[in-house]
Amino acid sequence: MTRSVLTVLVAGALLTGPRSSLAQSADAPVSFESLLKEMIDRDRLARVPHPFYLCRQASSYDRDSVAPDRPGWFANWDRSQFVRIEERDGRKEYVLMDADGPGVIVRFWATWHGPRGGPFSNGTLRVYLDHEPEPAIEGPIADVIDRGALAGPPLSEGVSPRTPYERRGHNLYLPIPYAAHCKITYQTDVPIDRGAKKGEALYYQINYRTYEPGTKVESFHLDQLKRARSVLERTQKRLVESGWAETTGFERTNLAGPVAPGESRSVELEGPRSIRQLTIQIKAADPGQALRSTVLEIHFDGERTVWCPMGAFFGIDYQGHPVRTWTTEVTDDGTMKCFWVMPFERSCRLVVHNLGQQPVEITKGTICHTSWAWDDRSMHFHATWRQLTKVSTRGRKRMTGLGAFDVNYVEVKGTGVYVGDTLSVFNGTNAWWGEGDEK
């Protein structure tokens, strides 16, 4: 048995606020087109969802993992595990998901390999909606998920491009709404056994929403890909672009200046307004240390909702590598930007603390903000940070459950939307996957 030490950094973002009446209006059903528009609407994350929904997951988790107080909680044969097996028209279909609606599939991730690590069969994936006998979507699983049968990148894409295709994670983010029911199955002629100890291995996670009862949803049909082509193309284009397409009406408040060790720099804004973009560049003798010991603190309407090291907040931890996502961007010169919408009703106080021992210069510091119509669905932005140090890992995969523990990202009370997290790992072990089921 080998042991090593790692340090884990977890950052998250959360939106919380009061829940209002969320009955879906009769003239605005959830549809394929409305869901595509929602994906590029940054403001929506700052309001309580309308209609209200719960996020759920169907996955290939090890079915021996039942409860923390029962044996097998950390069982890890998380592949080729299914809801059940059905016989249909002389073929065997493995059921990946079986859920009542109204709802929508928002993410489908999978990876795979053939028996004993050999070539994958690329069997048939079928998506049945609303108890219809014929599938709404049918085709080889790789084609459906990431080879462009339904959409292009980034909604349908395997990552990383630098990794051989058979070793990638395969992703489909195209929304698939359903009014009453959704069932997803997989069929292959290659033998499959529970946990893929000998047969074909299919790892999968399907994330979906379940809307509140009475929500009107238009079920997906392949014809919608043509009817909503312009919306689909616009969504795909915007999701690979960083920043705002339109900045008219943005007001800018300066935050730049020196911050001595143990000192702070702050600005205050009056509401109702919303922060649209935060841009910061830090200069210091030791840039990596500055990213960890320079802390961002934000108070909205008198409540502190953000306290996070600067590097963790922008998703780079202590290394200033360039990165570009829908919500954050770090350029080659270390300029860090975030595009979260952060509304407030009365006041905002943003503080940068230098908790390190070296002087720090905020050479770029700009808060872009606009007016905001505050109402009972508006929510405050939250971000928190925690670190686990000297975490021991075991080098033998078969020693499942010995010394294992769950990493608790965050505990939250209230109504809101969990919008994301980043995880940084300081890994001192050779062959450590860092894997584990979401719970």
Secondary structure as UniProt FT lines:
FT   STRAND          3..17
FT   TURN            26..27
FT   HELIX           32..39
FT   HELIX           42..46
FT   STRAND          53..59
FT   TURN            63..64
FT   TURN            68..69
FT   TURN            71..74
FT   STRAND          84..88
FT   TURN            89..90
FT   STRAND          91..100
FT   STRAND          103..113
FT   HELIX           115..117
FT   STRAND          124..129
FT   TURN            130..131
FT   STRAND          137..140
FT   HELIX           141..146
FT   TURN            153..155
FT   STRAND          156..159
FT   TURN            161..162
FT   HELIX           165..167
FT   STRAND          169..172
FT   STRAND          176..178
FT   STRAND          181..187
FT   TURN            194..195
FT   STRAND          201..211
FT   TURN            213..214
FT   HELIX           223..227
FT   HELIX           229..239
FT   TURN            248..249
FT   STRAND          251..254
FT   STRAND          257..259
FT   TURN            261..262
FT   STRAND          264..270
FT   STRAND          273..283
FT   HELIX           287..293
FT   STRAND          294..300
FT   TURN            301..302
FT   STRAND          303..309
FT   HELIX           310..313
FT   TURN            314..315
FT   TURN            317..318
FT   STRAND          323..324
FT   STRAND          328..330
FT   TURN            332..333
FT   STRAND          336..338
FT   STRAND          342..344
FT   STRAND          347..354
FT   STRAND          360..371
FT   TURN            376..377
FT   STRAND          380..394
FT   TURN            397..398
FT   TURN            400..401
FT   STRAND          415..426
FT   TURN            430..431
//
